[in-house]
Amino acid sequence: MIGVVDYQVGNTGNVRRAFERLGEQVRLLCSPEELAGDVSLAVLPGVGAFGPASDRLAASGWREALRSWVRSGRPLLGICLGMQLLCEKGLEDGEHEGLGLIPGTVLPLAASKIPHMGWNTVEWTGRRPSFTPSAPDGSFFYFVHSFALPEGEFTTGRTTLEGSIFSSMVLKGSVAGFQFHPERSGPEGVALLGETVRFLRKEGAPR
């Protein structure tokens, strides 16, 4: 069972439908207590600004619940703003605390046209995992964002915008994130989503 965190800041409908197209069972999780039971992977979506989303995670109890979930070795996937929230902090409208699961600070994009909205390519780094056969180097995915995480130790996919490079995919153990929207990126995006789910479940399996 995939549990999609519904903290009132995410595009849960599109994400849920993408997983259902993959034949997955999906449940919207309205409270941290629902993480228990048969949920094998948690998904943190998100649309909007880092600050209000961070506040919402803290006020609803999701911040500590997701940290505890990952500490126990369970898999977590962040999408768009959800990926940004995996990081240590974000600087959108002030400095705000993230989940601290991926090192780094989410910064404004260095580009003349903001937001970065539309299709762009992803270049896999030397840390590219082996689970992405459906998405060759230079594949196009759909982006909508004004802030991003710079390339760092856990960057597995990077994207260039007006000469500036940012992380478009990160992976650290059983935690992964997409800056782009795989659920809005056509068949290739949905296939990558399925491959990522299978990989994270394996990484998060009890040892």
C-alpha positions, 0 to 999 in steps of 0.5 A, a space after each residue: 500500500 502506498 500512503 500519500 500524505 495529505 497535509 492540505 498542501 499537495 496535488 494529491 489527486 494527480 499523484 494518486 491517479 498516477 500510482 493507480 495507473 501503475 496498479 498500486 493500491 493507494 491511500 490518502 493519509 490524513 493524519 500521522 497515525 495512519 502511517 501505521 499498518 499496511 503502508 509500505 511507502 510514504 509519498 510527500 507531494 506538494 504545491 506552493 511555498 516552502 514556508 507555509 508547507 513547513 509550518 503545516 507539517 509541523 503543526 499537524 505532527 507530520 514533521 516528526 512522524 516522517 522523520 521517525 518513519 525514515 529513521 526506522 528504515 521505511 521508504 519516503 518519496 517527495 515530489 516537487 515541493 515535497 522533495 524540497 521539504 526533504 532538505 534541511 531548510 528553504 529560503 522562500 520568504 525567509 528561512 524555514 526548517 525542512 525535514 533534514 533528510 537530505 543535506 542542503 538548502 533550497 535556494 531561489 532559481 538563478 534564472 530570468 524567467 520565474 517560475 520555471 514552468 514546462 518541459 526540461 531535460 534531466 541528466 543522470 549523474 555518476 550516482 544514477 541508480 540502476 533502476 531508471 532504464 525507462 528514462 535515458 539521459 536527456 529525458 524530458 520531464 515537467 517542472 513547475 517551481 521557483 526554488 531548487 536544491 543545488 547539486 550536491 552529494 545525493 543528487 542523482 539527476 540534474 537539470 540546467 536552466 539558463 546555465 544554472 544547474 540544480 538537483 532534479 532528483 535526489 536519493 539517499 538510502 530509502 529517501 528519494 525526491 523528484 523536483 519535477 512532476 513524474 505524474 504529469 510527465 506522460 508515460 515516461 514519467 509514470 514508468 520512472 515513478 513505478 521504477 522508483 517505487 520498486 527500488 525504494 521498497 527494496 531499500 526500505 525492506 526489513 534487514 
